[in-house]
Amino acid sequence: MIEIRVFTHPTCATCPNAIQMVQRLEAQDSSVQMKLVSLATANGREIAKSANVLSVPTVFVNGTRFVGVPKWDDLLEAVNHEKENL
């Protein structure tokens, strides 16, 4: 399973785009699972702090970090890279 963590906040204007992109990928690839982390919660802020997330959206494909909405091809490349390492 490849977990994609999406760090978001309810007031973020571009976060829905990042979420929709990962949802699209999740629908196409059963090995992908999205985990949303909201910085609107205390737990989400703690997770973000431990991951050094300073802005939203931030997307992690295991060790690969995208700050902002990733390009579709870059996201696919990161997922394919993780598949090779499974």
N, C-alpha and C positions, 0 to 999 in steps of 0.2 A: 504494500500500500504506500502510495506517495501522498504525504500530507502537505497541503498548501495552506499556510497560515496567512490570513488577510487581516491586517490591523486597520481598524476603521474608527470613525467617530460619527455620531449622528449629524453633526453640523458640516461634515466634509462634503464638498460639492462634487468631487471626482471619485469618491469611494464607491458609489453605486456602479460606476463603469468598471472598476477593478473587480468588484463582486460578480457582476454579470459575466465578465470574461472568464473568471474561474468557474462559475456555474456552467458556462458553455463547455469548457474543457472537461469538467466533471461528468457532464451528460454524454460526452463523446468517448470518454476513457474510464472504464470501470476501476482502474487501478488508482485513480485520483480521488482524493477526498479533501474537501475544503473545511477549514476550521476558522471561524470568525472570531476575532479578538477585538472587543470594543473598548476603546479608551475612555468611554463614558462610565465604566465601572471600576471600582477599586482593584478588583482582581485583574482586569484587563490592563490597567496602568502598571501593576506590578510585573505582569508578564512582559509588557512593552519595555519597562525599565531594564529587566534582566536581558532582553534581546537588543538593547541599545536602539530602540525605535524612537526617533525624534519627530517624525512627521507621518501623516497619513495621506493616502493609503501607503502602506508598506506591505509587500508581498514576499513571503519566503517559500521557496521550493526547496525543502530541507535546508541546505547551507547557502543556497543562492538567494541573494536579497535584491529586490527591486523597490526602489523608492519612487512613488508615483505610480501611475497606471502603466504596467509593462506593455511592450509591444507584443502582439499575438505570437509572432515568430520567436521572439526571445523567450516567452513563457513556454512554448512548445519545446524549444531547444533545452531548456532547463529540465523539463519533465523527462524528455528522452535521455538526457544525461543521467538522471537519477535511475531510470529503468536499466541502463547499462551497468549501474553499480549495485543493483539488487542481487 
